[in-house]
Amino acid sequence: MKVLMVGPIEKAGGVSTHTKELTKALRKLGVEVEVYNISPGREYLAIISNLIKLYKRTWGLSIKSLTAAKNFNIVHIQSSGPLGGFIPAIVGTFWSQILGLNFIVTFHYRSDKAFINKYRRIFQIVIKNSRIFFVVSDKQIKNLRDVIDVHLITHRVKLVFNGFDNELFRPISKTYCREILNLPYNKKIVVTIGNLLPVKGHEYLIEAMKKIVKARNDVMLIIVGDGPLRKDLENQIKKLGLENYVKLVGAKPHNKIPLWMNAADLFVLPSLSEGNPTVMFEALGVGLPFVGTAVGGVPEIITSEDYGLLCPPKDPECLAEKILIALDKEWNREKIRKYAEQFTWENIARETLKIYRQVLDNETQ
């Protein structure tokens, strides 16, 4: 089986991680996978206004050439959204009709009803022209079912969760990690990891820290990641007088993230919306308890207070309360780690491969 995997592999973030890790796991299962990198941006928007440019100036022609030359059995596009990230899937549906491709999409972006309604026709076109339309949370399926043709949803849309690399994300000595990272041994460390974007909700977590340090002064928040909000967050930290309690350490290589997680006592994800965040599975994989917002597919994974505690989005009071509870709680970290084992990339790849085979079997019938 030969698969062309199309995704934003050079970008930071969960979709990039998903693309690279799923590719690696599929290869271990014997699938021939070739990766084609995309970086959604303004150049894709030209496709909508002028389809002629598709032949001359976009990656579409390259996809055509690659597909014709390599004779892939399946083309699988990882789509991140919002609209810019959806454009590759639209282009893919175009070529799937011309070339008769077995075209599959994984849609990672949030799929609340307002978003689906706004882009209803695009969803219908892409789902109708895909062999399979993967989503990463059951909530996405429920919201799609309320807006899109139920027959399409039943026969085309499949749920496959995100995952984590259990060889990389495994328990490591907290003392060792803090020594390597030059972090204090006498602090309760809370870590959050993600791009510094409004949707990630960092401002609400920093606001929560103002309340937390009034209750106990031994807590340190470490924010791993970079992005356009860095200066705003630095100003917020300074304004609230939290310079000794909140540290922005910048983006870190993916293979170094386990050190930051294992150095921590608690992982927090204050996002305003999510699909099903890869970083959540990675935190659970090292046995780290989770506090986060009940958005997207997060409540489908944090199903018990044995694994974590949840809050509504944009609620610093609740975040502060849950973080303080979590820091005082005795967690069974081995139970958390064992729970996460079902979400290894190997297992996710096996589920994906099973559906690939079903697609190819249906093609021959």
C-alpha positions in Angstrom: 0.0 0.0 0.0 1.3 3.4 -1.0 0.0 6.6 0.7 0.7 10.2 0.0 0.4 12.1 3.4 -0.2 15.8 2.9 0.2 18.1 6.0 1.9 21.1 7.5 4.9 19.2 8.8 7.2 22.1 9.1 4.9 24.1 11.4 4.8 23.8 15.2 1.6 22.5 16.7 -0.6 19.5 17.0 -1.5 19.0 13.3 2.2 18.9 12.4 2.9 16.4 15.2 -0.1 14.3 14.1 1.1 14.2 10.5 4.7 13.3 11.3 3.9 10.8 14.1 1.1 9.0 12.2 3.4 8.8 9.1 6.2 7.2 11.3 3.8 4.7 12.9 2.2 3.7 9.5 5.7 3.1 8.1 6.4 0.8 11.1 3.3 -1.2 10.1 4.7 -1.7 6.6 2.8 1.1 4.7 4.8 3.0 2.1 4.2 6.7 3.0 5.5 9.7 1.3 5.0 13.1 2.9 4.2 16.3 1.1 4.5 19.5 3.2 2.0 22.3 3.0 2.0 25.6 4.8 -1.5 27.1 4.5 -1.5 30.8 3.8 -2.7 33.5 1.5 -1.4 31.8 -1.6 -4.2 29.2 -1.2 -6.9 31.8 -1.2 -6.1 32.6 -4.8 -7.5 29.2 -5.7 -11.0 30.3 -4.8 -10.9 33.5 -6.9 -9.0 32.2 -9.9 -9.0 28.4 -10.6 -6.6 28.9 -13.5 -3.9 29.7 -11.0 -4.3 26.2 -9.7 -2.5 24.8 -12.7 0.4 27.3 -12.6 1.2 28.5 -9.2 -0.1 26.2 -6.4 0.8 22.9 -5.0 -2.1 21.3 -6.9 0.0 20.7 -10.0 2.7 19.1 -7.9 0.1 16.8 -6.3 -1.1 15.8 -9.7 2.4 15.0 -10.9 3.3 13.1 -7.7 0.1 11.1 -7.8 0.4 10.2 -11.5 4.1 9.3 -11.1 4.0 7.3 -7.9 0.6 5.7 -8.3 -0.5 6.2 -4.7 -3.3 4.0 -3.5 -4.5 6.8 -1.1 -4.0 10.5 -0.7 -4.5 11.6 2.9 -4.7 15.3 3.7 -4.3 16.7 7.2 -6.5 19.8 7.4 -6.0 22.3 10.2 -8.5 25.2 9.5 -10.0 27.6 9.7 -10.5 28.4 6.0 -6.8 28.7 5.0 -6.2 25.2 6.4 -9.3 23.8 4.6 -8.1 25.0 1.2 -5.8 22.0 0.6 -8.8 19.7 1.2 -10.8 21.7 -1.3 -8.0 21.4 -3.9 -7.8 17.7 -3.0 -11.4 17.1 -3.8 -10.9 18.8 -7.2 -8.0 16.4 -8.1 -9.8 13.4 -6.7 -12.5 13.9 -9.2 -10.1 14.4 -12.1 -7.7 11.6 -11.2 -10.1 9.1 -9.5 -8.1 9.3 -6.2 -8.9 7.5 -3.0 -9.0 10.8 -1.2 -9.1 11.0 2.7 -9.2 14.1 4.9 -8.5 14.4 8.6 -10.1 17.6 10.0 -8.4 18.9 13.2 -9.9 22.3 13.6 -12.7 23.0 16.0 -16.1 22.0 14.6 -18.7 23.9 16.7 -22.0 24.4 15.1 -21.4 28.1 14.3 -18.2 27.2 12.3 -19.9 24.3 10.5 -22.9 26.5 9.6 -20.6 29.2 8.2 -18.7 26.8 6.0 -21.6 24.3 5.4 -21.2 24.1 1.7 -17.5 23.5 1.9 -17.9 20.8 4.4 -20.5 19.1 2.2 -18.3 19.3 -0.9 -15.3 17.9 0.9 -17.1 15.1 2.7 -19.1 14.1 -0.4 -15.9 13.9 -2.5 -13.8 12.1 0.2 -13.7 8.4 0.7 -13.4 9.0 4.4 -13.5 12.2 6.4 -11.7 11.6 9.7 -12.5 13.8 12.8 -10.6 13.7 16.1 -13.5 13.9 18.5 -17.1 12.6 18.8 -18.3 16.1 19.4 -17.3 17.0 15.9 -19.4 14.2 14.6 -22.4 15.3 16.6 -22.1 18.9 15.4 -21.7 17.8 11.8 -24.8 15.6 12.1 -26.9 18.5 13.1 -25.9 20.5 10.1 -24.8 18.2 7.2 -26.7 15.4 5.4 -27.0 12.6 8.0 -26.4 10.0 5.2 -23.0 11.5 4.4 -22.0 11.7 8.1 -23.0 8.1 8.7 -21.1 6.6 5.7 -18.1 9.0 5.3 -17.2 10.4 8.7 -15.1 8.3 11.1 -13.6 9.1 14.5 -9.9 8.5 15.1 -8.4 10.2 18.1 -5.0 12.0 18.2 -2.2 10.1 19.9 1.2 10.3 21.4 4.7 8.6 21.1 5.0 6.4 24.1 8.7 5.9 23.5 9.3 9.6 23.8 6.6 10.6 26.3 7.3 8.3 29.2 8.0 8.9 32.9 11.4 10.4 33.7 12.7 11.4 37.2 11.4 14.8 38.2 14.6 15.6 40.0 16.7 14.8 36.9 14.5 16.9 34.6 14.6 19.9 37.0 18.4 19.6 37.2 18.7 19.5 33.4 16.3 22.5 33.0 17.7 24.4 35.9 14.4 24.6 37.6 13.9 24.9 41.4 13.3 21.7 43.4 11.2 23.4 46.1 8.4 24.7 43.9 5.2 23.2 42.6 5.5 23.6 38.9 2.6 24.0 36.5 3.4 23.7 32.8 1.4 24.6 29.7 2.6 24.0 26.2 1.3 25.6 23.0 1.6 28.4 20.5 1.0 31.8 22.0 -2.3 32.5 20.2 -5.6 34.0 21.5 -7.4 30.6 21.1 -5.0 29.0 23.6 -6.3 31.1 26.5 -3.0 31.9 28.1 -4.3 35.2 29.4 -6.9 33.4 31.5 -4.3 31.1 33.0 -2.0 34.0 33.9 -5.0 35.8 35.5 -5.7 32.6 37.5 -2.1 32.6 38.7 -2.8 36.0 40.4 -5.3 34.2 42.5 -3.2 31.1 43.0 -0.2 32.9 44.5 -2.4 34.6 47.0 -3.3 31.1 48.3 0.3 29.7 48.2 3.5 31.2 47.1 5.4 28.1 46.1 3.8 27.7 42.7 5.5 28.5 39.4 3.8 28.5 36.0 6.0 27.7 33.0 4.6 28.6 29.5 6.4 26.7 26.7 5.7 28.1 23.3 6.0 31.2 21.1 3.8 33.3 19.0 2.3 36.7 18.3 1.0 37.2 21.8 4.3 36.9 23.6 4.7 40.7 24.2 1.1 41.0 25.4 1.6 38.1 27.8 4.9 39.6 29.1 3.1 42.9 29.7 0.2 41.1 31.5 2.7 39.2 33.7 4.5 42.5 34.6 1.2 44.3 35.2 0.0 41.6 37.7 3.4 41.5 39.4 3.9 37.8 38.6 7.5 38.0 37.2 8.7 35.6 39.9 5.8 33.2 39.4 5.2 33.0 35.6 8.0 32.2 33.1 7.8 32.4 29.3 10.5 30.0 28.1 9.8 30.1 24.4 9.3 27.3 21.9 11.2 24.0 22.5 12.0 21.1 20.2 9.4 18.4 20.3 11.9 15.8 21.6 12.6 18.1 24.6 9.0 18.5 25.6 9.0 15.3 27.8 11.7 17.0 30.0 9.4 20.0 30.7 6.4 17.7 31.3 8.3 15.4 33.7 9.7 18.4 35.5 6.2 19.5 36.3 3.6 18.6 38.9 0.6 19.5 36.8 -0.2 20.2 33.1 -2.8 22.9 32.3 -4.5 23.6 28.9 -6.7 26.7 29.1 -7.8 26.7 25.5 -10.9 28.5 24.2 -11.5 25.8 21.6 -9.8 22.6 20.5 -10.2 19.6 18.3 -8.6 16.9 20.4 -5.2 18.3 21.5 -2.2 16.1 20.9 -0.4 17.8 23.8 -3.1 16.4 26.2 -2.3 12.8 25.2 1.4 13.5 25.6 0.9 14.8 29.1 -1.2 11.8 30.1 1.5 9.6 28.5 4.1 10.7 31.1 1.5 10.3 33.9 1.0 14.0 34.4 -2.4 15.1 35.9 -4.4 17.4 33.7 -6.4 20.6 34.3 -8.0 22.2 31.3 -11.1 23.6 29.7 -14.0 21.4 28.6 -13.8 22.2 24.9 -13.8 20.1 21.8 -12.9 16.5 22.5 -11.2 17.1 25.8 -14.1 15.9 28.0 -14.1 12.7 25.8 -10.6 11.9 27.1 -10.7 13.4 30.6 -13.6 11.2 31.6 -12.7 10.8 35.3 -11.2 12.9 38.0 -8.6 10.2 38.3 -7.0 11.8 35.2 -7.8 15.5 35.5 -10.2 18.3 36.3 -12.1 20.5 33.9 -13.4 24.1 33.7 -15.4 26.2 31.3 -13.3 28.3 28.9 -12.5 31.9 29.8 -12.9 31.2 33.6 -9.8 32.2 35.6 -11.6 31.7 38.9 -12.3 28.1 38.1 -8.8 27.5 36.7 -7.3 28.8 39.9 -9.7 26.7 42.0 -9.0 23.5 40.1 -5.2 24.0 40.0 -5.1 24.5 43.7 -7.2 21.3 44.2 -4.9 19.4 41.8 -1.7 20.6 43.5 -3.0 19.3 46.9 -4.3 16.0 45.5 -2.4 12.7 45.6 -2.5 11.5 42.0 -2.0 7.9 40.9 0.4 8.8 38.0 0.8 5.2 37.0 -2.9 4.9 36.5 -2.9 8.0 34.3 0.0 6.6 32.2 -1.7 3.2 31.8 -5.0 4.9 30.8 -3.1 6.8 28.1 -1.6 3.6 26.5 -4.7 3.2 24.4 -3.8 6.4 22.5 -0.3 5.5 21.4 0.4 6.4 17.8 0.9 2.6 17.1 -2.8 2.0 18.1 -4.0 5.1 16.2 -2.0 3.9 13.1 -3.6 0.5 13.3 -7.1 2.0 13.4 -6.2 4.2 10.4 -4.7 1.3 8.4 -7.8 -0.7 9.0 -9.9 2.0 7.4 -7.4 2.4 4.5 -7.9 -1.3 3.8 -11.7 -1.0 3.9 -11.5 1.9 1.4 -9.3 -0.2 -1.0 -11.5 -3.3 -0.5 -14.6 -1.3 -1.4 -12.8 0.0 -4.5 -12.3 -3.6 -5.8 -15.9 -4.7 -5.2 
